């Protein structure tokens, strides 16, 4: 794997952060490349060196978070449910600006749909409709219900400034999910 020059990585992080910060202040449609370059303290050309346009930049940021979440879901497979959920909640907390902008505001409905699809696939691995409380239920209905509930509660948590620490939130979510799955 190629190592990225520190200056390049620093510029890319500044550009990503600038876009997310600007999205908390105004509509994505009104944000210009000049706004992003001013906020990131880089030249417009630096942005175009790494991204086609602001849509490509936003897409790359979303992809990065989906990829990171996929990786930590794989690493959390060895953890018990509570610890893996704490891990997820800590990731949301550590990336609060991004997730609060993408989920808790009307910043990027497209991300919410991708986040929901990601969670549907993750919950599909755990839903069993052949026995227990979900016997006879449609797997698709159960998975959609659980994933939408999870995404909704994460949105609520972020919109309300994370009123519970990640561990407490993970325990609350875990108790609710045990009733469903």
N, C-alpha and C positions, 0 to 999 in steps of 0.2 A: 504494500500500500504506500502511495506517495505521501510524503510529509508536506503539509501545507506551510508555507512561509508564515511566520508569526505576524508580519505586517498585513499580509493578505487576510489572515484569520481575524485580526483585530478590526480591519476595515469592514469585513463582512458582518461581524457581530455588531458593529456600530450602525451599519446600514439596517440590519434586521431590527435592532432595538429602536431606531429612529422611526421606522414604519409603524411598529406596534404602538409606540408612544403617540404618534400623530393620529392613529386610529382611535385613541381614547379621547382625542380632542375634536376630531371632525370626521365627516363621512369619508370612506375610502375613495369614493368617486371624485371628491374634491382635492385629494392629496396629489401633488405633482412630484415628479422626480426632483425638481428644484427644492421643494419642501424637504424631501428626504435627505438630499445632499447637504442642505443647510443644517438640518438637525444633527446629521451624522458627522458633520465637519469634514466632508470629503468632496471631491469634485464630482460633477455629474458623470463625467467619463469613467470614474471609478465604479460607479453603479452599473453603467452599461458594460463595463469590462466583465462583470460577474453575472448580470441579469439582463434579460431582454427588455423588460419593462416592469412596472410596479406589480402587474399581475403575476409575472414569473417570480418576482421576489416573494410575494405573499404565498404563492404555491410552494416555493422551496422551504419557506418557514414552516408551513403546515406539514409538508412531507417529513421534515426533520423531526417534528414532534410525534407524528404517527410512527415513524421509524423507531424513535427512542422508546415510545410506549410499547411497541411490539417487542423490542429487545428486553425491556424490563419485565414484560409479561412472561417471556421465555425463562428469564432468570428467576422469576417468582414462582415458577412451577414447582420448585422443590420446597417452597415455604408453605406454612399453613395459611388458611384463608385470611385470618386476621393480619398476619405479618405482610402478606402480599398486598392487602388492601391499604395498610399503613404506608407501604412503599409507594403505591399509586397516589395516595393523598399527599404524601410528601413531595412527589413529583409535581403535582398541581400547585402546592404551596410554593415550591422553589421556582416555578414558572408562572406565578400568579398573574403578572402583567399580560402574558400571552393568553392564558386560558380565560381570564376575566374579560379580556377584549373579544376573544373569539366566541365565548359561550355566554357570558353574562350580559353582554351588550348586543346590539344588532350588528356588530362589527363585520362578521363574516358568516352568514347562514350556511354557506357552502362547507365551512369547517365543521359546523355542528353535525351536518349530515355525514361527513366522513368519520367524525368521532363516533357517531351513533353506529354506523356500519362496522367500524372497528370493534366496538363493544358487543354488537350482535354476534360477530364471529367468535369473540372470546367467550361469551356466555353460552354459545351453542355447544362448546366443548364440555360444559358442566351440566347441561339440562338433560334429565332422563325422564322420558314419558312412558317408560315401560314398567315402572314400579314407583312406589311411594306416593306422595301427595299429588304428583302430576300425571299419574297413570291415566291413559285414555285422552289426555289433552293433546292438542296439536302442538308439536314442537315449535313450529314457526310462531304461533301465537304466544307461547310461554316465553320464548327467546325475545321477541319484540317487546313484550310487556316488561320483562326484567331489564333489558337494555335501556328502554325509554325511561324507566323509573330511575335507573342508575344515573343516566345522563342528566335527568331532571334534578336529582338531588345534588349532583356536582354543580350544576348551574346555580341552584339555590344557595349552596355553600359559598360560592364565589361572589354572587351578587350581594350577599350579606356580609362580605368582608371576612370570611372564614371564622364564624363565631365559635367554632370548636377547634381545638388542635387536631392535627391529622390522626393521631391515635384514637381520640374520642370519636371523631367522625367515622373512622374505619370500623370501630365497634358498633356504632349505631347502624351503619350501612350493612354490616355483617349480620346483625340481628334481624334486620328487615329481609335481607336476601335469603336467610335460612328459612323464613316463612314461605318464600316463593319457590325456591329451587330445591 
